[in-house]
């Protein structure tokens, strides 16, 4: 079995906002008009106030940083020229989904027709990380095992404590809105690529989906590229947070490959148990507890995240050249994720528009 390339790709979904009012602003059509050069890198999403970027293929975390900086600069330049700004967070602090325009493309019209208000209400923003795995059997194995760590990484990325002007009491309210979509959440485990392919074939032949792109699990085989796509995370506010998350997912896959190569593996747990930890991560972020299923006991989320890091810290990250990027997670644990910082701003000022101003600043840090 050939070792995976472990290449990285990053997709980010930015909010377009007005700097004075803080409101979401429909602008994706203007960004796309007459700009063929960036058509492969800048994409529309369901709502016109969202712009998605797709990085080039990266070999390591250092290249991811350069790409994220490049894409944020590119989008910032386009919106700033029209007096607008971008924001990176899982939800907008106060804008209402009912006031948002849908992107006038056939794909999104079909999605709206199919899912009705569920689609319209899906005013959320995420970070998606692709890790290159060319062997399909190992890709399925990596998907099965990596599910266990999804809540741990989600907790580090939480950035959506507000919804329509209200403090939700959660750190990732995006996770709650997203689960209203069908075919989302923690996937089941599959015994082989053949078993996964049979599942997709059944869904397509029964007219449930057109293709596997309509499978929106928190981790999935990508339908276009030989990658395992991690979709669980909120939109990361700071560049360094994106790079850290990408480095962690790459390290997890690298560690799993070493285990597979040596005829070892990590125990599989049912998706319902992993989903319980995902709820805890969404509800409490880094301030709560996660379950160690092997010990059948709960522990502070920070402790289990550190255990996760130590699991591969001295094994694969130096080979990957990503020690500094992975260890940035310790900084997040100390300072808090974006959701905690947003809540602190709101607690200090009492004005939710100040949260948007704060997010505008953090989104372009280092640019």
C-alpha positions in Angstrom: 0.0 0.0 0.0 1.5 3.3 -1.1 2.0 6.0 1.5 -0.4 9.0 1.2 1.0 12.3 -0.2 -0.5 14.2 2.8 -0.9 17.3 0.7 -3.2 20.0 2.1 -5.9 22.2 0.7 -8.0 24.8 2.6 -11.4 26.2 1.8 -12.7 29.2 3.8 -16.1 30.8 3.8 -15.9 34.6 4.6 -18.7 36.9 5.5 -19.0 40.2 3.6 -20.0 43.0 5.9 -20.4 46.8 5.9 -17.8 48.3 8.2 -20.1 50.9 9.7 -23.3 49.0 10.3 -21.6 45.6 10.7 -24.4 44.0 8.6 -24.0 41.2 6.1 -23.9 42.7 2.6 -24.7 40.8 -0.7 -21.7 41.2 -2.9 -20.6 37.9 -4.4 -22.1 38.6 -7.8 -19.9 41.8 -8.1 -16.8 39.9 -7.0 -17.3 37.2 -9.7 -18.3 39.5 -12.6 -15.6 39.8 -15.3 -12.9 38.1 -13.2 -11.9 34.9 -14.9 -8.4 34.9 -13.4 -9.6 34.1 -9.9 -12.6 32.0 -10.9 -10.9 28.8 -9.7 -10.0 30.4 -6.3 -13.0 32.5 -5.4 -16.4 30.8 -5.4 -20.0 31.8 -4.6 -22.0 30.1 -1.9 -25.7 29.8 -1.1 -26.0 33.3 0.2 -24.7 36.3 -1.7 -23.1 37.7 1.5 -20.6 34.7 1.6 -17.5 34.3 -0.5 -15.6 31.0 -0.5 -11.9 30.6 -1.3 -10.1 27.5 -2.3 -6.3 27.3 -1.9 -3.8 25.7 -4.2 -2.5 22.3 -3.3 0.0 22.7 -0.4 2.8 20.4 0.7 3.0 21.5 4.3 1.6 23.9 6.9 4.0 26.7 5.8 2.5 26.7 2.4 -0.9 26.7 3.9 -0.1 29.9 5.8 1.1 31.5 2.6 -2.0 30.5 0.7 -4.4 31.6 3.4 -2.6 35.0 3.6 -2.7 35.3 -0.2 -6.4 34.4 -0.4 -7.4 36.8 2.4 -5.4 39.6 0.8 -7.1 38.9 -2.5 -10.7 38.9 -1.2 -9.9 41.9 1.2 -8.7 43.9 -1.8 -11.8 43.1 -3.8 -14.3 44.1 -1.1 -12.4 47.0 0.3 -12.4 48.6 -3.1 -16.2 48.9 -2.6 -16.0 50.0 1.0 -16.8 46.6 2.5 -14.9 44.2 4.7 -14.6 40.4 5.4 -15.2 38.6 8.6 -14.1 35.1 9.5 -16.4 33.4 12.0 -18.9 30.5 12.0 -22.0 32.8 12.3 -22.7 36.5 11.9 -23.3 38.0 15.4 -26.6 39.6 14.5 -27.7 39.6 10.8 -30.9 37.7 10.1 -31.0 34.9 7.5 -34.5 36.0 6.3 -33.0 39.3 5.0 -30.2 37.6 3.0 -30.3 37.2 -0.8 -29.7 33.8 -2.4 -27.0 33.5 -5.1 -28.8 33.4 -8.4 -27.2 30.2 -9.8 -28.9 27.0 -10.8 -27.0 25.0 -8.2 -28.3 27.1 -5.3 -31.8 27.5 -6.8 -32.0 23.7 -6.8 -30.7 23.4 -3.3 -33.3 26.0 -2.1 -36.1 24.1 -3.9 -35.0 20.8 -2.4 -34.5 21.9 1.2 -36.8 24.9 1.4 -36.3 27.0 4.5 -33.7 24.6 5.8 -31.4 25.9 3.0 -32.4 29.5 3.4 -31.7 29.4 7.2 -28.2 27.9 6.6 -26.4 31.2 7.1 -23.2 29.6 8.5 -19.5 29.7 7.6 -16.9 27.0 7.9 -13.3 26.0 7.3 -12.7 22.8 5.3 -9.3 21.0 5.3 -8.3 18.5 2.6 -5.6 15.9 3.3 -4.3 14.0 0.3 -4.8 10.2 0.5 -4.5 8.4 -2.8 -5.1 4.9 -1.6 -8.9 4.5 -1.3 -8.8 1.7 1.3 -6.6 3.7 3.6 -8.8 6.8 3.0 -11.8 4.9 4.3 -9.7 3.6 7.3 -8.5 7.1 8.0 -12.1 8.5 7.9 -13.3 5.8 10.3 -10.6 6.4 12.9 -10.3 10.2 12.6 -13.9 10.6 13.5 -12.9 10.2 17.2 -10.9 13.4 17.1 -13.4 15.7 15.3 -14.9 17.1 18.5 -11.4 17.9 19.9 -10.5 20.0 16.8 -14.0 21.5 16.6 -13.5 22.8 20.2 -10.3 24.6 19.1 -12.1 26.2 16.1 -15.3 27.4 17.8 -16.3 30.9 16.6 -20.1 31.1 16.5 -21.5 32.0 20.0 -24.1 34.4 18.6 -27.2 34.0 16.4 -29.4 36.8 15.2 -28.3 39.1 17.9 -28.6 36.7 20.8 -26.0 35.1 22.9 -26.8 31.4 22.3 -25.0 29.9 25.3 -23.0 27.7 22.9 -19.6 28.2 21.4 -20.4 26.6 18.0 -24.0 27.5 17.1 -23.0 26.9 13.5 -22.9 23.2 14.4 -26.5 23.3 15.5 -27.8 25.1 12.4 -25.8 22.8 10.1 -27.2 19.6 11.5 -30.6 20.5 10.1 -29.3 19.6 6.7 -29.7 16.0 5.7 -26.6 13.7 5.4 -24.5 15.8 7.9 -22.8 15.1 11.2 -20.5 12.2 12.2 -20.5 9.5 9.5 -21.0 5.8 10.0 -17.9 3.6 9.6 -17.3 1.6 6.5 -15.5 -1.6 6.1 -14.0 -0.8 2.7 -14.0 1.6 -0.2 -16.4 -0.9 -1.9 -18.9 -0.6 0.9 -18.7 3.1 0.7 -19.2 3.1 -3.1 -22.2 0.8 -2.7 -23.7 3.3 -0.3 -23.2 6.1 -2.7 -24.6 4.0 -5.6 -27.7 3.3 -3.6 -28.2 6.9 -2.8 -27.8 8.0 -6.5 -29.9 5.2 -8.0 -32.7 5.9 -5.6 -32.7 9.6 -6.7 -31.7 10.7 -3.2 -28.6 12.5 -4.4 -27.1 13.4 -7.7 -23.6 12.5 -6.7 -21.4 12.2 -3.6 -21.0 16.0 -3.4 -24.4 16.0 -1.6 -23.0 14.0 1.3 -22.1 16.7 3.8 -20.6 14.7 6.7 -18.1 16.2 9.1 -15.4 14.2 7.4 -15.9 12.6 3.9 -14.0 11.4 0.8 -14.0 14.4 -1.4 -16.0 13.8 -4.6 -13.5 15.5 -7.0 -10.1 15.0 -5.5 -8.2 12.1 -3.8 -8.5 13.8 -0.4 -10.1 13.2 3.0 -12.1 16.4 3.6 -12.6 17.6 7.2 -15.7 19.8 7.4 -16.4 19.9 11.1 -14.8 23.2 12.0 -16.2 26.7 12.4 -14.7 29.3 10.2 -11.4 30.1 11.9 -11.0 33.8 12.6 -7.2 34.2 12.8 -4.8 33.0 10.0 -2.7 31.1 12.6 -5.8 29.2 13.8 -6.5 28.0 10.2 -2.9 26.9 9.8 -2.9 25.1 13.2 -6.1 23.2 12.3 -4.7 22.1 9.0 -1.5 20.9 10.6 -3.4 18.9 13.2 -5.5 17.1 10.6 -2.4 16.4 8.5 -0.7 15.0 11.6 -3.6 12.8 12.5 -3.6 11.2 9.1 0.1 10.8 9.1 -0.1 9.1 12.5 -2.9 6.8 11.3 -0.8 5.9 8.2 2.1 4.8 10.5 -0.2 2.7 12.5 -1.7 1.1 9.4 1.8 0.5 7.9 2.7 -1.4 11.1 -0.6 -3.4 11.2 -1.9 -1.4 14.1 -4.9 0.9 14.4 -6.9 3.0 16.8 -10.1 1.7 18.3 -13.3 2.6 16.4 -16.2 4.0 18.4 -19.8 4.3 17.3 -20.8 7.5 15.7 -23.4 8.1 18.4 -20.7 8.3 21.0 -18.5 10.7 18.9 -21.6 12.8 18.3 -22.0 13.2 22.1 -18.5 14.6 22.3 -19.3 16.9 19.3 -22.3 18.3 21.2 -20.1 19.0 24.2 -17.6 20.8 22.0 -20.3 22.8 20.3 -21.9 23.7 23.7 -18.9 24.4 25.8 -16.0 24.8 23.5 -12.7 24.6 25.4 -14.4 25.4 28.7 -16.2 22.1 29.2 -15.4 18.4 29.3 -15.1 15.7 26.7 -15.5 12.0 27.2 -12.6 9.5 27.0 -14.5 6.5 25.8 -11.7 4.1 26.6 -11.8 5.1 30.2 -15.5 5.7 30.2 -15.0 9.0 32.0 -15.2 12.8 31.3 -12.2 15.1 31.5 -11.5 18.7 30.8 -11.5 19.3 27.0 -8.1 20.9 27.2 -6.6 17.8 28.9 -7.9 15.5 26.2 -6.8 17.9 23.4 -3.3 17.9 24.9 -3.4 14.1 25.0 -4.3 14.1 21.3 -1.4 16.4 20.5 1.0 14.3 22.5 -0.2 11.2 20.6 1.5 12.4 17.5 3.6 15.4 18.7 7.0 13.6 18.9 6.1 11.0 16.2 5.2 12.7 13.0 5.1 16.5 13.2 8.9 17.0 12.9 8.8 14.8 9.8 6.0 17.0 8.5 7.8 20.2 9.6 4.8 21.5 11.5 5.8 21.5 15.1 5.3 25.3 15.6 1.9 25.2 13.7 0.6 22.3 15.8 1.8 23.7 19.1 -0.2 26.9 18.3 -3.0 24.8 19.7 -1.5 25.3 23.1 -1.8 29.1 22.6 -5.5 28.6 21.7 -6.0 26.6 24.9 -4.4 29.3 26.9 -6.1 32.4 25.3 -9.4 30.8 24.2 -10.9 30.2 20.8 -12.5 32.9 18.8 -15.9 32.3 20.4 -14.4 33.0 23.8 -12.8 36.2 22.6 -16.1 37.4 21.0 -18.0 36.8 24.2 -15.3 38.7 26.1 -15.8 41.7 23.8 -19.5 41.6 24.2 -19.2 41.3 28.0 -16.9 44.3 28.1 -18.9 46.6 25.7 -22.4 45.3 25.8 -22.7 46.2 22.1 -22.9 43.3 19.6 -21.7 45.5 16.8 -18.4 45.8 18.6 -18.1 42.1 18.2 -18.2 42.5 14.4 -15.6 45.3 14.6 -13.4 42.9 16.6 -13.8 40.2 14.1 -13.0 42.5 11.2 -9.7 43.3 12.9 -8.7 39.7 13.8 -9.6 38.4 10.3 -6.9 40.6 8.6 -4.2 40.2 11.3 -0.9 39.7 9.6 -2.1 40.5 6.2 
